[in-house]
Amino acid sequence: MGVIQLDIGNCGWYYRGMKWFYTKLSEGLKHGMVEDVDLHKMAENGELSREDLIWGEESGTGWALAETLHGLFPEEKHVVALEQEEIEVEEILPAQAFQSIRGDSKKTKQRRKKRKGRKGRGFFFVMLIVAAVVAWQYRDSLIEKVPVDLRKKIPMPVDEEALAAELEEAAAELADAKEKATAAKVLADAKGRLNELNVALADGSLDKAGARELMDLWFEYGDFGLLPKQLSGILDAGDGVSEAVCLSVMNMSAVINDKKLVARTVNDYQARLTGESAPEICVEMARLCYDKISNTRAVELVDAFLDKQSKAAGVWLEKAAIQAADGAEKDALDSLKKAVKAGDAGTKKNALADERFDSLRETAAFKKYVGN
């Protein structure tokens, strides 16, 4: 059985001549109507207790404790304990009466406090959701306002597609940078090597392999407009120019198709021939001379070499090939015979592989000297 404690004050309403209903808690029944004078007498005689309920027809309020009516009882403040199970007047009392009794109970206050708390929490969560939606909508502009140092420490939302695109772009830029760096290094190395070979070319210490390398580098990285002038300057060095340098100048002159420079180079080379000259350089010079000048000048060059070295099989074979290409069959076979005599099996093999001898292959003399 629960007990409700009420701290009751005066209700503050009273009108003379008003008629009243009252309910005695001991009976649980409604009585009335009675005059206000009779109501006071009942209170004085003890027929009406402070805990009984009263209701005035003109009071404009609901049922209330009798002690709340001014002047009905001595004005005192009481704490009344009501046992709920003993009041069974729901059917005869309006709900307002019980609401006025229970209105200020401790449990009611606690319930009201809980309801306010729930309303407060609900409002907080709603505002939190609204703030989150707004922050997400304007996230990009908000992120830009965050300092860079602080931004690195805060986990940011990630757009995977945008991130993938950025990574792909960064990878392409990195690959392009690496490619440019590699190309720059190759160019720097090539120009460095070009300078070294130019020095060797100028002082006559450039060998055959170096001459070929220099030629390739000139065409790849050199200034073509200055090349003929530089080549002429090299030949101007006179006796300091080696046969290998002459061949290098000859090759480069032939590639740029400078026939005057080719002719000058052949003349300078021929003037430097000795008994120690390399036959293979003469062969290459003769072929370039045949292509860029004439077959007659090529034959003159090999004859000048053979005057210094009469047993140079490779040079005799080159002379025979030039004569065969010009249709001088008899002279070609005579030069071929001397080449085979001065050479070895390699000489015959080279003759069989050289297309310039195609017009002589079926002759008895060719077969005799070289074989099938």
C-alpha positions as CSV (number, residue, x, y, z in Angstrom):
1,M,0.0,0.0,0.0
2,G,1.5,3.3,-1.1
3,V,1.3,6.5,0.9
4,I,1.1,10.0,-0.7
5,Q,2.4,12.9,1.4
6,L,1.0,16.3,0.4
7,D,2.3,19.6,1.6
8,I,-1.0,21.6,1.4
9,G,-1.3,25.4,1.5
10,N,-4.5,27.5,1.4
11,C,-6.4,27.5,-1.8
12,G,-7.2,31.2,-1.5
13,W,-10.8,31.1,-2.8
14,Y,-14.0,31.7,-0.8
15,Y,-17.3,33.5,-1.5
16,R,-20.0,34.2,1.0
17,G,-23.3,32.6,0.2
18,M,-21.7,29.9,-1.9
19,K,-23.0,26.4,-1.7
20,W,-20.7,23.4,-1.2
21,F,-20.4,19.7,-1.8
22,Y,-18.2,17.7,0.4
23,T,-17.0,14.1,0.6
24,K,-15.9,12.5,3.8
25,L,-12.9,10.3,3.3
26,S,-14.2,7.9,6.0
27,E,-17.3,7.3,3.9
28,G,-16.2,7.8,0.4
29,L,-19.6,9.4,-0.5
30,K,-20.5,12.8,-1.8
31,H,-22.8,15.1,0.3
32,G,-24.4,18.5,-0.3
33,M,-25.3,21.0,-1.2
34,V,-24.8,23.0,2.1
35,E,-24.5,26.7,2.8
36,D,-21.1,28.1,3.7
37,V,-22.3,28.8,7.2
38,D,-23.3,25.2,7.7
39,L,-19.9,24.1,6.2
40,H,-18.2,26.2,8.9
41,K,-20.3,24.7,11.6
42,M,-19.5,21.2,10.4
43,A,-15.8,22.1,10.6
44,E,-16.1,23.6,14.1
45,N,-18.1,20.5,15.4
46,G,-15.6,18.1,13.8
47,E,-18.1,16.7,11.4
48,L,-15.8,17.9,8.6
49,S,-12.1,17.2,8.9
50,R,-9.2,18.8,7.1
51,E,-8.7,15.7,5.0
52,D,-12.2,15.7,3.6
53,L,-12.8,17.0,0.1
54,I,-14.9,20.1,-0.8
55,W,-16.2,21.6,-4.0
56,G,-17.9,24.9,-4.4
57,E,-20.4,25.2,-7.3
58,E,-19.2,28.8,-8.1
59,S,-15.6,28.4,-7.1
60,G,-14.5,27.6,-10.7
61,T,-12.0,25.0,-9.5
62,G,-12.1,21.2,-8.9
63,W,-12.2,19.2,-5.7
64,A,-9.8,20.3,-3.0
65,L,-8.9,19.5,0.6
66,A,-11.2,21.2,3.1
67,E,-8.2,22.7,4.9
68,T,-7.4,24.8,1.8
69,L,-10.5,27.0,2.3
70,H,-9.5,30.2,4.1
71,G,-11.2,30.6,7.5
72,L,-12.7,27.1,7.5
73,F,-10.0,25.8,9.9
74,P,-7.3,27.6,11.8
75,E,-4.6,28.5,9.4
76,E,-1.9,26.0,9.8
77,K,0.4,24.2,7.4
78,H,0.0,20.4,7.6
79,V,1.5,17.4,5.9
80,V,-1.2,14.9,5.3
81,A,-0.5,11.2,4.6
82,L,-3.1,9.5,2.5
83,E,-3.2,5.8,1.9
84,Q,-4.3,5.3,-1.7
85,E,-6.0,2.0,-1.2
86,E,-8.4,3.5,1.5
87,I,-9.7,6.2,-0.9
88,E,-12.1,4.4,-3.3
89,V,-14.1,7.3,-4.7
90,E,-13.1,7.2,-8.3
91,E,-16.7,6.6,-9.4
92,I,-18.2,9.5,-7.5
93,L,-15.3,12.1,-7.6
94,P,-14.1,13.8,-10.8
95,A,-10.5,13.1,-11.9
96,Q,-9.7,16.7,-11.1
97,A,-10.0,15.9,-7.4
98,F,-7.2,13.3,-7.5
99,Q,-5.1,15.4,-9.8
100,S,-5.2,18.3,-7.3
101,I,-4.2,15.8,-4.6
102,R,-1.4,14.1,-6.5
103,G,-0.2,17.2,-8.4
104,D,2.8,18.0,-6.2
105,S,3.8,14.5,-5.3
106,K,7.5,13.5,-5.4
107,K,6.9,10.8,-8.0
108,T,5.1,13.2,-10.3
109,K,8.0,15.7,-10.1
110,Q,10.4,12.9,-10.9
111,R,8.3,11.9,-14.0
112,R,8.2,15.5,-15.1
113,K,11.9,15.8,-14.7
114,K,12.5,12.6,-16.8
115,R,10.2,13.9,-19.5
116,K,12.1,17.2,-19.7
117,G,15.4,15.2,-19.8
118,R,14.1,13.1,-22.6
119,K,13.0,16.2,-24.5
120,G,16.4,17.8,-24.0
121,R,18.2,14.7,-25.2
122,G,16.0,14.5,-28.2
123,F,16.6,18.1,-29.2
124,F,20.4,17.6,-28.7
125,F,20.4,14.6,-31.0
126,V,18.4,16.4,-33.7
127,M,20.8,19.4,-33.6
128,L,23.8,17.0,-33.8
129,I,22.3,15.3,-36.9
130,V,21.7,18.7,-38.5
131,A,25.2,19.8,-37.8
132,A,26.6,16.6,-39.2
133,V,24.6,17.0,-42.5
134,V,25.7,20.6,-42.9
135,A,29.4,19.7,-42.2
136,W,29.3,16.9,-44.8
137,Q,27.7,19.2,-47.4
138,Y,30.4,21.9,-47.0
139,R,33.3,19.5,-46.1
140,D,35.6,20.6,-48.9
141,S,35.5,24.3,-48.0
142,L,35.8,23.4,-44.3
143,I,38.8,21.2,-44.9
144,E,40.5,23.9,-46.9
145,K,40.3,26.3,-43.9
146,V,42.1,23.8,-41.7
147,P,45.8,24.6,-41.4
148,V,48.0,22.2,-43.3
149,D,50.0,21.0,-40.3
150,L,46.7,20.3,-38.4
151,R,45.1,18.7,-41.5
152,K,47.9,16.1,-41.5
153,K,46.9,15.0,-38.0
154,I,43.1,14.9,-38.6
155,P,41.7,11.9,-40.6
156,M,39.8,13.4,-43.6
157,P,37.0,11.8,-45.7
158,V,38.5,10.0,-48.7
159,D,37.1,10.1,-52.2
160,E,38.5,6.9,-53.6
161,E,38.0,7.8,-57.3
162,A,39.6,11.2,-56.8
163,L,42.4,9.7,-54.8
164,A,43.0,7.1,-57.5
165,A,43.1,9.8,-60.2
166,E,45.5,11.8,-58.2
167,L,47.8,8.8,-57.6
168,E,47.7,8.0,-61.3
169,E,48.6,11.6,-62.2
170,A,51.4,11.6,-59.7
171,A,52.7,8.3,-61.0
172,A,52.6,9.7,-64.6
173,E,54.4,12.9,-63.5
174,L,57.0,10.8,-61.6
175,A,57.6,8.6,-64.7
176,D,57.8,11.6,-66.9
177,A,60.3,13.2,-64.5
178,K,62.4,10.0,-64.4
179,E,62.3,9.8,-68.2
180,K,63.4,13.4,-68.5
181,A,66.1,12.9,-65.9
182,T,67.4,9.8,-67.8
183,A,67.3,11.7,-71.1
184,A,69.1,14.6,-69.6
185,K,71.8,12.3,-68.2
186,V,72.2,10.5,-71.5
187,L,72.5,13.8,-73.3
188,A,75.1,15.1,-70.8
189,D,77.1,11.9,-71.1
190,A,76.9,12.0,-74.9
191,K,78.1,15.6,-75.0
192,G,80.9,14.8,-72.6
193,R,82.0,11.9,-74.8
194,L,81.6,14.1,-77.9
195,N,84.0,16.6,-76.5
196,E,86.6,13.9,-75.6
197,L,86.5,12.4,-79.1
198,N,86.7,15.9,-80.7
199,V,89.9,16.5,-78.8
200,A,91.3,13.1,-79.9
201,L,90.2,13.9,-83.5
202,A,92.0,17.2,-83.4
203,D,95.3,15.8,-82.0
204,G,95.4,12.8,-84.3
205,S,95.0,10.2,-81.6
206,L,91.6,9.0,-82.6
207,D,91.5,5.3,-83.7
208,K,89.1,3.6,-86.0
209,A,86.5,2.7,-83.3
210,G,86.7,6.2,-81.9
211,A,86.2,7.7,-85.3
212,R,83.0,5.8,-85.9
213,E,81.7,6.6,-82.4
214,L,82.5,10.3,-83.0
215,M,80.6,10.2,-86.3
216,D,77.6,8.7,-84.6
217,L,77.7,11.3,-81.8
218,W,78.0,14.2,-84.2
219,F,74.9,13.2,-86.1
220,E,73.0,12.6,-82.9
221,Y,74.0,15.5,-80.8
222,G,76.3,17.8,-82.8
223,D,75.6,21.0,-84.6
224,F,75.3,20.0,-88.3
225,G,75.9,23.5,-89.5
226,L,79.3,23.6,-87.9
227,L,80.3,20.1,-88.9
228,P,81.9,20.8,-92.4
229,K,83.8,23.7,-91.0
230,Q,85.2,21.6,-88.1
231,L,86.1,18.7,-90.5
232,S,88.0,21.1,-92.7
233,G,89.7,22.5,-89.7
234,I,90.8,19.0,-88.7
235,L,92.3,18.3,-92.1
236,D,94.2,21.7,-91.9
237,A,96.2,20.1,-89.1
238,G,98.4,18.6,-91.8
239,D,100.8,15.8,-90.8
240,G,99.3,15.6,-87.3
241,V,96.2,13.9,-88.8
242,S,96.2,10.1,-88.7
243,E,94.8,7.8,-91.3
244,A,92.0,6.9,-88.9
245,V,91.1,10.6,-88.5
246,C,91.0,10.8,-92.3
247,L,88.7,7.9,-92.5
248,S,86.5,9.5,-89.8
249,V,86.4,12.8,-91.7
250,M,85.7,10.8,-94.9
251,N,82.8,8.9,-93.4
252,M,81.2,12.1,-91.9
253,S,81.8,14.0,-95.2
254,A,80.1,11.2,-97.1
255,V,77.1,11.2,-94.8
256,I,76.5,14.9,-95.1
257,N,77.1,14.5,-98.8
258,D,79.8,17.1,-99.0
259,K,81.6,15.9,-102.2
260,K,84.3,18.6,-102.1
261,L,85.2,17.6,-98.5
262,V,85.2,13.9,-99.6
263,A,87.6,14.7,-102.4
264,R,89.9,16.7,-100.2
265,T,89.9,13.9,-97.6
266,V,90.9,11.3,-100.2
267,N,93.7,13.4,-101.4
268,D,95.0,14.1,-97.9
269,Y,94.8,10.4,-97.1
270,Q,96.6,9.3,-100.2
271,A,99.4,11.8,-99.5
272,R,99.9,10.1,-96.1
273,L,100.1,6.5,-97.4
274,T,103.2,4.5,-96.3
275,G,104.3,0.9,-96.1
276,E,102.8,0.7,-92.7
277,S,99.3,2.0,-93.7
278,A,96.4,-0.2,-92.7
279,P,94.8,-2.1,-95.7
280,E,91.3,-2.1,-94.2
281,I,91.3,1.7,-94.0
282,C,92.3,1.9,-97.7
283,V,89.5,-0.5,-98.6
284,E,86.9,1.6,-96.8
285,M,88.2,4.9,-98.3
286,A,88.1,3.3,-101.8
287,R,84.5,2.3,-101.4
288,L,83.5,5.7,-100.2
289,C,85.4,7.2,-103.0
290,Y,83.6,4.9,-105.5
291,D,80.2,5.9,-104.1
292,K,80.8,9.7,-103.8
293,I,83.3,10.6,-106.5
294,S,84.0,8.0,-109.2
295,N,85.3,4.5,-109.9
296,T,88.4,5.9,-111.6
297,R,89.4,7.8,-108.5
298,A,88.8,4.8,-106.4
299,V,91.1,2.7,-108.6
300,E,93.7,5.4,-108.4
301,L,93.6,5.3,-104.6
302,V,94.1,1.5,-104.4
303,D,96.9,1.6,-106.9
304,A,98.6,4.3,-104.8
305,F,98.3,2.0,-101.8
306,L,99.5,-1.1,-103.8
307,D,102.6,0.9,-104.8
308,K,103.4,1.0,-101.1
309,Q,102.2,-2.6,-100.2
310,S,102.1,-4.9,-103.3
311,K,101.0,-8.0,-101.4
312,A,97.9,-6.4,-99.7
313,A,95.3,-9.1,-100.6
314,G,92.3,-7.1,-99.3
315,V,93.2,-4.1,-101.4
316,W,93.8,-6.3,-104.6
317,L,90.4,-7.9,-104.0
318,E,88.8,-4.4,-103.6
319,K,90.4,-3.3,-106.9
320,A,89.1,-6.4,-108.7
321,A,85.5,-5.8,-107.3
322,I,85.6,-2.2,-108.6
323,Q,86.8,-3.3,-112.0
324,A,84.2,-6.1,-112.2
325,A,81.4,-3.6,-111.3
326,D,82.6,-1.3,-114.1
327,G,82.5,-4.2,-116.7
328,A,86.4,-4.5,-117.0
329,E,86.3,-8.3,-116.9
330,K,89.9,-8.9,-118.0
331,D,91.4,-6.4,-115.5
332,A,89.1,-7.7,-112.8
333,L,90.2,-11.3,-113.2
334,D,93.8,-10.3,-113.3
335,S,93.4,-8.3,-110.0
336,L,91.4,-11.2,-108.5
337,K,94.3,-13.7,-109.4
338,K,96.8,-11.4,-107.6
339,A,94.4,-11.1,-104.6
340,V,94.0,-14.9,-104.2
341,K,97.8,-15.4,-104.6
342,A,98.6,-12.9,-101.9
343,G,95.7,-13.9,-99.6
344,D,94.3,-17.0,-98.0
345,A,91.0,-19.0,-97.8
346,G,89.4,-15.9,-96.3
347,T,90.1,-14.0,-99.5
348,K,88.3,-16.5,-101.7
349,K,85.4,-16.6,-99.2
350,N,85.1,-12.8,-99.4
351,A,85.1,-12.9,-103.2
352,L,82.3,-15.4,-103.3
353,A,80.2,-13.2,-100.9
354,D,80.8,-9.9,-102.8
355,E,77.9,-9.2,-105.2
356,R,80.1,-7.1,-107.4
357,F,81.6,-10.3,-108.8
358,D,78.2,-11.6,-110.1
359,S,79.1,-11.0,-113.7
360,L,82.2,-13.2,-113.4
361,R,80.9,-16.1,-111.4
362,E,80.2,-18.3,-114.4
363,T,83.6,-17.7,-116.1
364,A,86.2,-20.5,-116.0
365,A,88.8,-18.1,-114.7
366,F,86.7,-17.1,-111.7
367,K,85.9,-20.7,-110.9
368,K,89.6,-21.5,-111.2
369,Y,90.8,-18.7,-108.9
370,V,88.0,-18.8,-106.3
371,G,86.0,-22.0,-106.9
372,N,82.2,-22.5,-106.8
